[in-house]
Amino acid sequence: MTESNPPLPRAKFQCRGVNVHYATTHAIKDNDIDIYDKSVTSFIGPSGCGKSTFLRCLNRMNDTIEICRVTGDIRLDDVDIYGSDIDPVQLRARVGMVFQKPNPFPKSIFDNVAYGPRIHGLAENRADLDAMVESSLRSAGLWDEVKDRLSSSGTGLSGGQQQRLCIARAIATQPEVLLMDEPCSALDPIATEIVEELISSLGETYCVVIVTHSMQQANRISERTAFFHLGELVEYETTHNIFNTPKDDRTIGYVSGRFG
């Protein structure tokens, strides 16, 4: 990462006073953050610090947890995503998500990627669908490896290929944001390097937010990094500044390895 602070792109997400409760547990505590378009933002912090919980606020995945309650203001392009007129299904088409472990559907490679465009009615005909599948697989760096076996099962791919297939599936709905919850934690070092290069390139087109347990990974691929601790957003800065000139003693302790 460069040492100077680059000019900020526009804020894609504006989050103010965000709190999350799981029953009586206060998991996220009054956090404010702006997340910027066409860049990669990393969430780091010790296990249980709230980084994945906060990530799931951004596409309302916490709605699926009965005991979870989210309060505060989260805006995507200045629109309140928790507004009564917002359809969470449509929101998740705009804000795609890739999970920790690759989870391809038990379908063909083609049908895995075509699933989103089909259910959201994005393709008018088979030619459109074919083009969307190819474009998504190319964007995920997978097309050349699978173009001759699109009818084969997605579960037959290697772990790294499965994760790239899940990324292709996420971007097939033409989202504006990609959320990634520790997308490399189940991968070997070679597959991790490939996926990291992919994430960096996707950051040129999408607003990418990644939760990672690896500080080295955050340092390699993100422009900005947010450090969470005990549900609090402690510090949010350029990645260079977080790792080289952190201001808060808790950040200093974490990035220096004294805890976490």
N, C-alpha and C positions, 0 to 999 in steps of 0.2 A: 504494500500500500504506500502511496506517496505521502510525504510528510506534510505538504501544504493541504489546507482545507479546500477541496474543490467546491465550486458553486453548487448549491443544492438544487436538484430538480423539484418539481412541484410535489407537494404531499399528496400521496394517493389515499392514505388513511390518516385521519386525525382522531386521536383517542384522548379523552379527557375524563378524569375522575373515575376510571374503570375499577370496579370491585367485583370479585367473584366469591361467592359462598357455596360450599358444599355442605348442606344442612347447617350445622353450627360452626364449621371450619371456615375461617376467613383466608382464602387461598391467594387472592390478588387484592392488594391494598392501595386503592386510590392512585392508580398509575396514569400518567400522561405520556403520550409519545406521538410523534409524527413519523410516518413511514413513507419513504419516497419512491416515486415511480422510476422504472427503468434502472434499477439498481438491486444489489443483494444486501439484505440486512440480516445479521445473525443475532439470535437470542442465545446467550450463554448464562451459565450459573450452575450451582451444585444441584444434584438430584433433589427433586421435591421443592425447588425454588419458585415454581409457578410459570416457567417459560412455556411449557407445552399448553398449560391451561390458558395463558394469554393468547397463544397462537390460535387456539380453537375458538376464541371469542371472535376472531376476524372473519370467520365464515359460519358462525352460529352453530358449530358442532356441539358446543356445550348444551344446546337445546335438547339434545338426545339423552341427557343425563337428568333423571327426574328430580334429584335433590339439588341440582345446580341452579344458582340464581346469579344473573349478571346485571349489574347496574352501572350507570355512567353513560357517557356519550361516545359512540364509535361511528365515525362517518367515513364512507367510501365515496370519493368525489363529492364531498359536501352533503351526501344523503345519509340520514340516520339508518343504519342497517338493521336496527332493532325496532324500527317504526312499524306500526300496525298494518301498513300497506305493503310491507316487504315480504315476498315469498321466499322462504329460506332455500327452497330447491333452486329457484332462479338465481339467488345470490351465490349458491355454490357452483353454478355454471360459470359465473364471473370470477369466483375466487376458488380455484382448483386446489386440491390437496393431495400430497404424496406422503404416505405413512412410513413408519420406521422399518417395518418388514415388507418386502415386496408382496403384493396381494393381487396378482392377476386373477381375473375371473377364470373359471374352468371352461373356457371357450377358446376358439381359435385366436391367433395373433390378430387377424383382421377384425374379428368381432369384439375383441377387447377394446380396440381403438375406436371402432364404429359405434360402440354402445352409447356414448354421450351424444354424439350428433343425431343418432336415431331417436333417443327419448326426448330430446329437446327440439326435434323437428328442424335441424339445421341444414339437412341435405334434401334437395328437391327430387333427386333421382340417383340412380346407382353411380353414374359418372361423377356426380358431386361427392358422393360418399367415398368413392375410390380415391379421388383427389385429396380429400380431407385426411384419409388414413395415410396416404403416402406422405403428405406434407407434415403430419404430426410425427410419423416415424423418422422422417429426415431431420426434423427439429430436435428429436431426441437422440440423434446419432445412431439410429438402429436400422434404418432402411436397408443399407447395403448388406447387413448381416441376415436379414429375414425376408427380403423381397421375393425369394424363390420358395418360401414355405409359409406363406400367409395363412394357409388353411391348417397348419399345425397348431397344437395346443400351446397357449402362452405359458402354461405351467411346465412345459418341457425345456424352457430356456434356462440358461445359467442364472445365478442370483443377480449378478450385475445387469444382465440383459433383461431380467424380469423387472428390475427397478426402473430401467430406462423405458420399458413397455408401460409401466405405470405412469411415468412422466408423460409419455406420448398420449396415453389415455386421458390424463389430466388436461393437456393442452388442446385436445381434439375439440373441446367445446368452445374454443377460442376465448379463453379466459383473459382477464386483465391482470390477475394476481395469481401467483403460485405459492402456496404454503407447503413447507416441507418439514416434517417432524423427524429429525435424526435419520435422514434418508440413506446414510451410508453405514449406520451402526451394524447392520447385518452383512456387510460386504467385506471381501478381502481387499488388501491394499491396492492391487491392480485395478479391480472394479471401482474402488473408491476414487482413484485418480481419474478414471474415465468420467464418473458421475460428477466429480468436482469441476472438471473442465466443462462439462455440459451445463452445470448450474451457472458458472461464470458467463458462458455465452448467452444463456437464457436471460440473465440480468440486463442484457443490452436491449431486450424487447419487453420484458415483463417486470412488474414489481414482484420480486422474489423475497420471501421471508423464510429463513431456515432456523430451526432449533437444532443446536449441535452440542454434544458433550465434549467435543474436541476443540480446544482453544486454537490449536494449530490450523484446523480446518477453517475456523472463523477468520483467522488471520490471512489465510490463503485466498479465500473466495469472496469476502464481503467488503463493501465500501463503508458500512456503518455497523456498529455492534452495540447491543443493549445488554447490560449485566443485571441479572435478577438475583435477589437474595431474600429468602423468607417472605416471598410474595410481593416484595417491593422492587420497583425499577430503580436501582441504585444510581446507575450512570449510563448515559447514552451519548455516544460520540462517534467520530470517525474511527474506523478500526485501528488505524495507526495510533491515534491518541489513547484509545482504551488500553492498548498493549504497551505503549511506550511512555505516556505521560498521564496515567489515570489520576483523578483528583481525590476520589473517596478512598479512605483507608481500607474499606471492605473490598473494593475493586483491586487495590494494590495487593492485598492479601491473597485474593483468588488468582489473579493472573501470574503472581509470583510463585504459586503452588503452596502457599502456607496453609490453605484449607481448600476443601472441595473434593 
